[in-house]
Structure formats: structure tokens, C-alpha cells
Amino acid sequence: MDRLRTVDSRILSIVIATVAAVSPIAPRATVPALFILLAYQLVAMARRRALPSINIPLAVGFTALVIWSYISTLWALAPTGGATTRLVPLFVAALCLTAWAKERGADRQYIGDLCGAFAIAALIYVFEGISWAWLTRAAHDLTWRDILDGDTGGIAVMSLLISGTVILSLLMWPVVTGLLMQGRRWCVAVLCVVVAALSVAFGSESGLIAIILGWLAWWLVSIAGRKAITAFAVVFVVVVLTTPFIFTRVLTTETINRIVTEVPHVPNSALVRLMIWKFTSERIAERPLAGWGFDAARRIPGGGDKFFLKNAVGQTVTSELNLPLHPHNQILQIWLELGIVGALIVALTGAALIMQTGKLTPVARNGAIALITSVLIFDNLSYGAWQSWWIAAVILVAVSQASMSRLSARPG
């Protein structure tokens, strides 16, 4: 029985700390980690004959999104029922684990586990930097010929490490929350510098933006409290419901060509996203009510065609598919595939979750808002809406943040 109690109190921190520690070389470990925790909790619930206190807005929103996704497969461009089904266990895990973590709360040992995991991850990144990603190359079975291929430009092996920096930049917020509750400000400063440095060193511009805007959101909420949270929720709804229409007006061919020819040093990745968002917004305008069907982004007509952006002297600056797999903007992807119905579900569910943060203690509230801000940055600059490893990563981070909501403030 004592062993069971020990496992019960430690499994959450051990699993999430392991995800953080191995994130540089195994960022997709989030999926098995999530289901290990879910399986443990289901067994624990059966043993205790007790159910967790489910978050009603979250449950209603997830259920509505899954049902509408299933319905949209009736007009999808290809059979996608299997892809929709994969969302169900992820959403069940989100509902059960966040409730479980909030009821249990974190402790000093939990925070220590996560800090240790960040230290291990940082050391792995240092090793990968000086060894030219030896572990990553070994894990992906890459030879130097793969990396230095003159015909294709080779594989950018360091870019494979970016997903790990993203996981760390999200997990940073629960750790920051816990450290500040304990008054350990210097530890917070060191942690933020390390994570920001890793994001810069390994080319995650989105990570640096997420950290900066996360702290801005923290500051605004710490000053204005509930007013800032309400404003944040309103802005979220407005942005979700208007983004494709704003992009249709703003992202014209003329505007993008002017950026290419007149604005110096714009990263190619930014130009590519502008073109993808332009194409996606145009397709949304063709079917704004019900969308093109779940998971249609990878099959959208014209998405496989290439665009070419040229500078003032006619040289090709960059080229890419009009829509490679997903639009790197989840708001646009929801609109594209699920139409205004899907957008309304996401907008209202997200606003309800944002408003719920107002019930937390000030530090926990600030951390939750900073985390939500960071997640939204990655959602709308980097990842597709239905990537399992990304959904699992967000759930694990949310679980970790929820566990901090009951952590008592103690002197460092």
C-alpha cells in the first residue's frame, strides 16, 4: 500500500519530467506519456471508485468539436473518419488528467523534478550543438551525405531539434508559476534565459515570440486582473471569427510582392506563411459555412501547386506549395475544414476557458494566461490543428499548469 501511495504521488511529475528531459531528441514522446498517465488514472479511479470533477465548458466544447468533425466527413474531400476517431482518446485524456492534476496539486518535489529535467534537456542541447546533432542523427539514421546533399540542399539536422525547444518553452510556465509561488525569483530568471537562449540557438523564432508575449500577457493580467482576462477572452473570440476575412483583404498579391521587393531581410519562412495564409483564406471564402470537411487541408484543390516569389530584379526569392499539409495557422485550418460552426465552437470554448483562469490565485492565474498565450502563438504560427504529438504536448503542459493551482506559497 505504501508503494502504491508513493507511485500515486510521484507518477505525474516523473512522466512529465521525463518528457521535458528527452524533448530535444524525442519530442513525440508526448503521446505515449499522455496515455501512460491516462491508463494509470483510469486504474486509480476504478480502484477508488471515484470520478474526477470534469470541467464542463471543456467537456461541452470538445464534444461539440468532435461531433461536428464527424458530421463534416460527410462532405470531406476523402474519407477521414479514422482521423476524427483519433481525437477522442486525446480529448478524454485532456478532461480526465487536468481534473486529476488540479485535485492533487504540486509540491516542492514536483517542481524540483521539472527543474532537473530542464537541466538535463539543456545539457543534451549543448551536446547536440557541439557534436552537430550526433544523437539526432543517430536517432534518424542520417548520414553526412543526407545532410550535405548538393542537389537538395540536404537535411537541416538542427531544425529537427526545434520541437523540443517548443515543449520546453511551454513547460516553462508551470515551472515559473511554482517557483514564484515559492519566492524563487532568481531561479525563474535563470530558467527563462536558458529557454530563450535555446530557442534562439536552434532557430525557433516562434518560441522567442511566445516567451516574450507570454510575459507581456502575465504583466497585463497582474496589473489589470479580471478586466484583462475579460478583454483577452473578447479579443480571442473576435480574432477567431474575423481572421480569414481580414487576411483576405490584407494578404493580396500586390501587398506580398511589395513586402518582397521593398522590405529588407524578411525571413523566407515568414514570406511562405503569408502566401499559404493568402491561399487558405481564399479557399475559406469559397465554403465559409460548413468548410471543406475534416482534415481537408492536405487535399484542398490547388494546394499541391507551387507559388514563386520574385524580388525586384526577377530572381526567385522562395517557392513552396500553396498549402503543404496544413496552413500553419489553426484558426485558418478550423475555418477551412469546419467552417463557421467549427470556428464558433473553438471561439466560445476558448473564451470560457480563459474566463475560468480568473478563479485562480494571482500567480496561478498569471501563469495560466501566459501559457495560453504561448500555446496560441505556436498554434497559429507553426503546427497543424490535428497533430497528435502537439495536442498531447499541450494537454501535458495544461496538466502540469493545473497541478500548480493548489501549490501553497512558501519562502524559497
N, C-alpha and C positions, 0 to 999 in steps of 0.2 A: 504493500500500500504506500509506504514511504517513497519507493522508487517511482510509483505512478504519480504521486504528488510532485516529485522533482521534475519528471518529464513534463507534467502538465504546466508547471510554472516556467519552464525553460524552452519549450519547443518553438514557441513563436519567435523568440529572439534568436535562437540558434539557426532556424531556417532562413529568416530574413537577413541575418548577419552573413550567412553563407552565400546568399545571392549577391550581397554587396561585395564580398571578398573576391568572388570569382567573376564578377561582372566584366572585367576587362577582356577575358578570353572566352567567357560563356554567358553572354547577355541573355540568351534564350533559355537559360535555366529557370527563368521566372515561371514558365508553365508547369514543369514538374514540381517546383517548390510550392506553387499555389495549390496543387492537388494533393500534395503530401499534407499540407495544413488542413485542407478541407476534409480529407479522409480521416485525419486524427480527430477533427472536431465532430464529425458525424458519429464516430465511435464513442467519443466522450459524451455526446448528447444522448445516445442510446443507453450508455451506462448510467447516466444520471436521470434519465427520463425527463429531460428539461429542454425546452426550445429557447433559442436566443430571441431577444427583443428586436424584431425586424424593423428597419427603417421604412415606414410606409411610403413616403414620396419616392424613395429609391426603388422600392418593390413595384409600385404602380408604373413608374417611368420605364423601368427595364422590361416589365411585362408588356406594356403597350408597344415598346420598340420592337420586341421580338415578334409579337403578333402581327404588327404592320409589316415587318420584314418578310414574314411568311406569306402574307397576302400579296405583297409586291412581286413574289416569284411567279405569280400568275401571268404577268406581262413582262417578266425579265427576258433579257436577250438570250439567255441559255439557262438550263436547269441549275438552280442554286440552293435547293432545299437543304442539301448536306452542309453547305457553308453556314446557313442560318442555324441549323441544329447545333453547330459547334459553339454558338454564342451562349446557349442555355446553361451548360455547366459553369462557364465563366461568370455569368450573372448570378447563378446560385451561390458560387463561391464568394462573390462580392457581398451579397446580402448576409450570408452566414458569418463570414470571417470578420467583417467590420463590426458587426454586433458583438461577436465574441471578444474581439480585442478591446472594444470600449468598456465592456463589463469587467474585464480583468485589470486593465491599466498596466502601465510600465513601471519599472523600478530602476534604481541606480545600476544594477547589474545588466539590465536590458540596454541601457544607454552605453555602458562600458563595452558590451558585445559589439554594438554598432560602431563605436569609435575604433575598436580594434580591427573590425572588418574594413573600415575606410583606410586604416594604416596599411593593411595587407594589400588592398587594391592599389594604393598609391605606389607601394614598392613594386608590384607587378608592372605598373605603368612605367616606372623608372627603368626596370629591366628590359621591357619591350622597346623603350626608346633607345637605349644604348646597344641593344642587340638586333636592332632593326626588326622588331616584332618576331623574335625567334619562336616563342610559344604559339603565337597566332599562325605563323607559317606552318609550324608542325601540326597544329590542330586542323588546318585547312589543306594540308598536304600540298603546299605551294613550293615550287622550285624557283630558283632565281630566274630561270627562263620565263616563267609565268609573270614575274614581276617586271622584268626588263624587256618584254616583248616589244620590238621596234614597230611591228605592224599595227598592233592595237593600242600601244602606249602602256601596256602592262597593267597589272592589278595594283591599285593603290592600297598596299597592305596596311598602312597606318590608318586608313579610313575605316577598316574593319573594327577598330577599337573605339569608334565614336559611340556606339550604342552603350558601351559600358560607362562612358562619362555621363551619358544621359541618365542612366539609372542612378548613378551617384549624385547627380545634381538634383534629382527628385528626393532620394532618400536623405539628402542633406537636411531638408526641412523638418522632418520628425526629430532628427538628432539636435538641430538648432533649438527646437521647441523644448526638448527635455533639458538641454544644457542651460538654457536661460531660466527655466524653472528652478534650477539648482544654483543659479547665480554664477555660472562658469563662463563669463563673457570672453575671456582670453581663448578658451577652447573653441568658442564659436568663431572668433576671428581667424584662428589658425585653420579650422575646418573650411571656412568659406574661401580663404586664399588658396588652399590646396585644390579644392574642387574647381575653382575658376581657372587656376593655372593648368590643370589637366584638360579642361575644356578648350583653352586656347592652344595648348601644345599639340593636341590631337585634332584640331580643326573643327571643333563643334561650335560654330558661331551661334547656333540656336541655343546651346547650353549657356553661353555667356549672356545672351539676351534674357533667357529665362531666369538666371540668377539676379540680374540687375532689376528686371521688372518685378520679380518676386519680392525683393527687398523694398521696392517702391510701394507695392501693394501692402506689405507689412507696415510700413511707415504711415501710409494714409489711414489704414484701419486703426492703428494705435492712436492716432490723433482724433479721428472723427467717429470712431466706434460704429454703432449701428447705422448711422447715416451713411457712412462709407460703404458698409455692407449692402444696404438697400440700393445705393447708387450702382454698386458693382453688379448686383442682380439685374437691375433695369438695363444697364449697358450691355450685359451678356445677352439678354433677350433681344434687344434692338440689333446687336451685331449679328446674331444668328439669323434673324429674319430678314435682314437687309443686305448682307454681304454680296450675294450673287448679283443683285441689281446694281449695287454700287460698282462692282467690278466690271459689269457690262458697259457702264458709262465711262468709267475711268480708264480701263485697260483696253484702249483702242490700238490698232496697228500703228497709227500716227504717233501716239504717246510713247509706245515702247520703242519705236525707231528713234524718236528724239532722245530718249534715255541712252540708247546705244551710241548715238553719234555725238551727243553733247555732254553727257555726264561721265567724267573720267573714273576709272578704277572701280566700276561696278562689278562685283563678282559674277562669274558666269552662272553660278548656282542661282543667284537672285534673278538674272535675266530669264533663265529657264523656267523658274517658277512663275514669273509674270506671264509668260506665253502659255504655260499649262493652265493657269487660272483664267486667262482670257478664253481659251478654247472651252474649258469646262463651263464657264458662265454662259457661253453661247449655247451649249447643249442643254443647260438647265432651262434657258428661256424657251426651248422647244417643247419641254414637258414639265412645266413648273408645278402642276398639281399633284400628280402621282409619281413622278420621276420615271426613270428608265428601268427600275426593278433592282432588287438587292444584288449587290456585287457586280453591277453592270459596268463599273468604271473601267475594268480591264478589257471590256468587249465593246466599248462605245464606238459607233461608226466614225471613222476618221481618226480615231485615237492612235492607230498604228502608223499614220503618215508622219513624215518628218517636217519640221519647220527649220528655216535657216535665217539667222540674224546676221546682217552685214553692217560693217562700220561705214564711215563717210566715204572711204575710198573703194568700197565694194568688196572688201575682204570679209570672209565668213568669220564672225566672232565666236559663235556657238551654234550647235544644232542638237535637236533631241526630238523624241516622239511627241506628238501633240498631247498624249495622255498615257504615260508609261505606268501601267498597273493601277495607280491611284493619283489623285491630284495634289498630294502633299498639303492638303487643307481639308480637315474633316468636316468643317461647315459646308464647304462646296460638295464634298462627297455625299453627305447626308441629303442635301438638296438634289444632287444629280440622280441618286438612286431611289430615294424615298419621298422626294417632293416636299411640298409644304406641310404635309401631315407629319412626316418624319422630323422636319425642322421644328415644328411646334412642340412635338414630344420632347426633343432634346432641349429646346429653349426653356420650357416650363419645368422640366425635371432639374435642369442645371440651376435655374433660379431658385427653386425650392431648397436644393442642397446648399447653395450659397447662403441663403437666409438662415438656415439651421446653424451655421457657424456662430451666429450671434448669441447662442445659448451657452457657448463655451466660456471658460475663464479667459481673460485678456490675452495671455501668451499663447494658449492653445488656439484661440480664435485667430490671432495674427498668423500663426504657423499654418493653420488650415487654409487661410486666404492666400498666403504666399505659395503654398503647394498647388492650390487650384490654378493660380495664375501661371505657374511654371508648366503645369500639365497642358494648359490651353495653348501656351506658346509652342510646345512640341507637337500638339495635336494639329495645329494649323500652319506649321512650317515644315514638318518632317514626315510624320507617319500616317499610314492609312487607318481608316476607322475600324477595320476588322482584323488587324494583325494580332494573332493570339498572344504572342510574346509581349507585345506592347500593352494590350488590355490586362494581361496578368501582372505586368510590372506596375501599372497604375493601381491595380487592386492591392498588391502587396504594400505599396507605399501608403495607400489610404488606410490599410490595416495598421501599419506602423504609426501613422499620424493619429488614428483613433485611439491607439493604446496610450498616447501621451495625454489625452484629455483628462485622465484621472490621476496623473502624476502629481504628487504633492511637492510644493516648492520647498527646497531645503538649501541651506547655505552650502556653497561649494567647498 
